Amino acid sequence: MTPSLDAMDVDAMKDRLAVEVDRHAEGLIDASHRIHEHPELLFEERFAAELLCDMLEGAGFDVERGAYGLETAFAARAGSEGPTIAVLCEYDALPGIGHGCGHNIIATAGLGAGLAAAALADQAGGRLVVLGTPAEEGGGGKIYMGEAGAFDGVDAALMVHPADQDLLEMNVIAIATWEVEYFGEAAHAAAFPHLGRNALDAAVLGYNAVAALRQHIKPNERVHGVFTEAGHKPNIVPDHTVAEWYVRSGTIASLQPLKERVLACLQAGADAAGCRMEHRATCPEYSDLRTNGPMAELYLANAERVGRTPVRSPENGVVGSTDMGNVSYLVPSIHPMIKVAPPGVAIHTKGFAGWAQAPEGDQAVLDGAKAMAMTVADLWLRPDVLDAARRAFEADDAIRAAMASES
């Protein structure tokens, strides 16, 4: 049964958690640097997953490697009774720029929060699961894990993400990703052009149709594409081209009609050029993020406790998409941002990758671990705030259901 502690007892527990993180500081920073120096792409994060699992196992966690059907996923558990809180780790890198999104910090801040909280789990009357979630960068690891039951029985989930400022939440929008292929008819471009059907024309016309569409979409919607195969020689009419497209909208619900409009544009290019178009999803659709208000308030207070002041509603916050959004549809969740780089240094850049291994990145590992561990303690020790988080989650469900029925 979860113990009832007064505010002084909770504060004392948080002080002890901070000491636990500091006790592991050297190992956490070393692990962050090692992951940073050994970048691995989505679903290939064997080095990072093994490193994290070894450290969790060494601290007494019950570790399941290759969890939920994914080779580089894991689930590490501690505590025997009480509410179950999930701390999530990401550790995949980006092609060409390594840890330009700072997932080495996400991984080791989550590790540090887990190590600290686990040391006090039995005393606090709570259970903890540290989830290693591969392939956030376009693979949807958390989505596959959720479908396999990773969040069944979980009362709340949290993680921190590095950025160029401290933010209470990221502006997360939903996304669908496609590979689009056009099939035409090859011909000699000088001798017999009339016999060809130009698949590059189809791709370009589709691209231009999308460009025209951009005038007539919502301010929080984004459509962007690149050509990955566009023909081989100018004197051969291209019979096959390939493009990758991202379609984003404010919510998973509003994404659906936008997808149809974009596909109509891309198909129009094929029709105009006399070609055939095929498309396939390259990963599951990412949802928008439902930040849980009561949990966010807990994190805010705990971040301030370690010397950070996350901004609630920044004028120029980070906009992007993450499979943590899908988790937030399953359980009460938060995804705050922790400052690593100077303002204006964007994630997904080589510049940001440098800051992810700088002293500022190391400090973010420790501060993020402490703030998350303290938030876990709040959820364990204060049944009122966990109940409030559940009520807010259920209320959000009800609001979205009502909006869906009206539309």
N, C-alpha and C positions, 0 to 999 in steps of 0.2 A: 504494500500500500504506500502511495507517495506520501512522504512526510510533510507536515505543515511547518514551515519555517517563517520566522518574522523577517523583516527587511534587513535587519542587522546580520542575521544568519546568511541570507542570500548574498549580501555584500562580502561577507567573509569568504563564502564559497568562491565568489568571483576573484577575490584577491589570490586565493589558492590556485585557481585556474591560470591566472597570469603567471604565477611562479612556475607552474608546470610547463607552460609554453616556453618560458625563458630557460628552463632546465634542458629542453630539447633544441634550443635555438641553433646551436652549432650544427647538429645533424639535419635540421630542417633547411637551413641555408645551403649546406653542402648538397642536399638532395635537389634543391631548386636549381643550383648551378649545374649539377650533373644532367638533369633532364634538359636544361637549356642547351647544354653542349652536345646533346645527343637527340636532336629533333627527329620525331617520327610522325609520319602522316597517318591519316585516319585509318583505324582498324589494324595498324601495324605497330602500335605503341608497346611493344614487348618489353623493351628495356625499362621504360617508365613504370609500367604495371608491375613488373617483377620487383623493382626497387621499392615501390610503395608497399606492396604486399609483404616483402621481407621485413620492412620496418614495422609494419602493423603486427605481423606475426611475432616479431621479437618483443613487442610490448604486451603480448598476451591476448591479442584479438583472435577470435575464431575466424579464419580467413578462407573464403571460397574463391579460388582462382578460376578464371574462365567462366564467370557467373552468367546466368541467364542466356546461355547459348552464344555468348560472344567471347572469343579467345582472349581479348585484352580488357575485358571487364572484370571487376571483382566486387565482393561484398565482404566487409570485415565487421564483425559484431562484438559488442561488449555490453555488460549489464544483464541482469537477470529478471527484472520486473519493472513495471511502470511504463510511461509513455515512450514511444519509439521515435527518435528524431534522426533524420538522415542528413548527413553532411556529404556533399557531392564534390568529387575531384574530376577535373578535366586535365588531359595531358597530351593531346595531339597537337601537332605543329602545322605550319602552312608551307605549301610548296615554294621554294625559292627564298623565303625570308625566315624560315625556322619559327622561333617562338615570338613572332610579331604580334601575337595576340596575348602573350604572357601566360599561357596555360601552365607553364612551370610554376608560376605563383599560385594559380588556382589549386594545382595539385598539392602543393606543400602547405599552403594555408589550411586546406581541408585536412591534410594529414596532421598538422599541428593542433587544430581544433579537436580532432578525434583523439589524439594521444592524451591531451589534457583532460578532456571530458571523461574519457574512459577511466582514468585514474580515480575519479570521484563518482563514477556512475552508481556503484552499489550504495554508497553513503547517501547519494542524492535520490535514490529510488527511481532511476531512469534507465532506459535502454538506448543504445546508439548503434547506428549502422553507417559506416563509411563506405560509400559507393564509388567505385572507380568507373567513370562513364566515358568510354572511348568515342572518337569520331564526332565531336561537336561540330567540327568544321566541314559540314556538308554530308555527314553520314547518318545523323540521327540516332546515335547510340542510346540516348536516354529513352527515345521512343520505343525502340526494340526492347529495351529492358523493362519499360513500363508494361508493354504488351505481354511480357513473360512473367509479370507479377512482382517486379522489384519494389513497387511502392504499396503493395498490399500490406495492410497493418501498420503502415507508417503514418504517424500523426502530423508531421510537418517536415519540410525539407528546406535546406539553405545552402548557399555557396557565395563566394565573393569573386568578382572579376576585376582585374586591373584596368586602369584607365588613366586619363590625364587630369582627373579631378575626383574628389570623393563625392559620390552620388548615392542617394538612398535607393534609387532604382534606375535601371536602364530602360530607355524607350525602345521596347521590343515590339516589332511588328511581324506579322505572319509572312511566311514565304513558301512558294512552290518553285521547284527547280526542275528544268527539263533539258534533255538533249533532243534537238530537232534536226531531222535529216530530210534533205530534198533529193529526189531521184529524177534525173532527166535522161537525155540521150546524147552520147558522145558523137562528135563529128569533127572533121577538119575545118578549123575556123576560117580558112581562106578559100579552100576549094569547094567545100560543101556545107556552108553554114546553115543553109535552109533545111538540112537534114537533122540538125541538132535541136535539142531542147535543153536550155541552159540552166542547170541547177544553181549556179551562182547568181544568175538573175533572180531566180525564185527567192533565194535567201536575202538578197539585197532589197528586193521589193517588199518582202515581209518585214525587214528591218525598218524600211522607210514608212511602212504603214504603222508600225509601232511608234515611230517617232512622231507621227501625226496624232496618234492616240494620246500621247503624253500631255497634250494641251487640255485634255478633257477627263483627267482622272483627279482623284482627291489629293490634297496637299501631302497626306501621309502615305501615299502610294508610290511605288517605285517599280520601274521595269527596265532591266538592263541585260544586254546580250553581247556575246562575242562569237566570231567565226573561228572555229578550230580546224576546219578543213574547207578549202575554197578552190580546189582545182590544182593542177600540176604544171601545165604549160599554157601560155596565152594562145597558142595555135591549136589547142584542143578544147572544144566546147566541153565545159565541166559537166559530167553526168552524175556527180555526187558531191554534196556539200553537207557540212555539219556545223551546227551552232549550239551554244549553251545559253539558256535564258533563265533569269531569275525574275519572278513576279512577286511583289510584296504589297501587303495592304495592312491597315491598322489592326484588323482582327481576323481570325480564321474564318469567320462568317463572311466578312466583306471581301475576303480573298477570292471566294468562289465565283461571283459574277465577273470580277476583274480577269480571272483566268480565261473565262469564255471569250471575253473581248480580245484579249491578247492572242489567243489561238485563232480567232477569226482573222486577225491581221496577218498572222503567219501563213495561214491557209490561203489567204488572198494572193500572197506572193506566188505560191505554187500554182494557183489557178491561172494567174496572169501569164506565167511563163510556160504553161502547159506541162507542169511537172507534178510529181506526187510527193506529198509530205507525210512523214511519220514523226511522232513524238513519244517520249517515254520519260517518266519521272526518274530523276537520278537519286533521289532520297525521299523519305517520307516528308510530308508537309510540316513545317514548324509553325506552332501556334504563337499568338501574342502572349505576353506575360501578365498574369493576374497577380500583381503584388499584394500580399496579404497585409493589410493595414496594421493590425495589432502586432504582428511579427516585425514589421518594418520599424515601428516605434521602439520595440525592444532593442533592435540592432542599433538604431540611432543613439539611444542612451548608452549602449555599451561601446560604440565607436567613440563617442565623446569621452568615455571613461579612459580610453587609451590614447586620447589626444587628437582625435580626428573629428571633423564636423561635416558629415555628409550633407550636401545640398538637396533640398526636397524637390524643387521644380526648377532646374537650371534653364536659362534661355537657350543655351547651346549644348544640350546633353548628348550623350552617345546614342545614336540610332542604329539598330541592327536587328538581327534575328538569331535566335538560339533555341535549341531543343529543350532548354529549361522552361520555355513557355509551355510546352506540352506537359511537363511535370506539374506546373502550376494549375493545370486543369484537373489533376488527379488528387493533389493534397495541398494544404496551405503552404505557400512557398515565398521566398524572397531571393533576390539576385542583386544585391547592392554592388556598387563599383568602388574600388579603393585606389587612391592616387599613387601612381608609380612614376609618371613622366610629367614634365612641365606642361602647362596648358597649351593646347594646340598641337601636341604631338599625338597623332591619331593612332589607334590600334590598327593592326594589319599593315604595318609599315616596317621597313628595316630600322628606322629610327627608334620605334617603340621596342623592337627586339633588343636593342642595346640597353635601354632603360630596365628591361625585365631582368637583367643580371647585374644591374648597378646597385649601390648601397640603398637607393630608394626602393628598389624592388625587394631587396632583402628585408627592409623594414616593413614593407607591405605584407610579406609572408607572416611576420610575427604579429603585427597589429591585426591583420585579418583573422589569424588563428585565435587570438585572444577575444576579439569581438564576437566571433561565431561561437566559441566555447561558452562565453558568458550568456549568449542568447539561448544556447542549448540548456544551460542551467536554469534560466528563467522559465523555460517551457517545462522543465522537469519539476521545478520546485514551487511554481505558482500556478495551481490548477485554474485560477481565474483567467490568466492570460491565455492559456492553451484553449480554454473554453471560448474565449473571445475570438481567437484565431479561427476556431471551427465555425463559430456563428458567422463571422465575416465571409468565410469561404462559402458557406451554404447560402448566405444572402446574395453573394455574387452569382452563384448558380441560378438562383431564382430570378434575378434581374435579367440575366442573359436568356433564360428560357422565355421570359415574358417578351423580351425584345424580338426573339426569333418568331414567336407566335404572331406578333403584330405585323412582322414583315411578310 
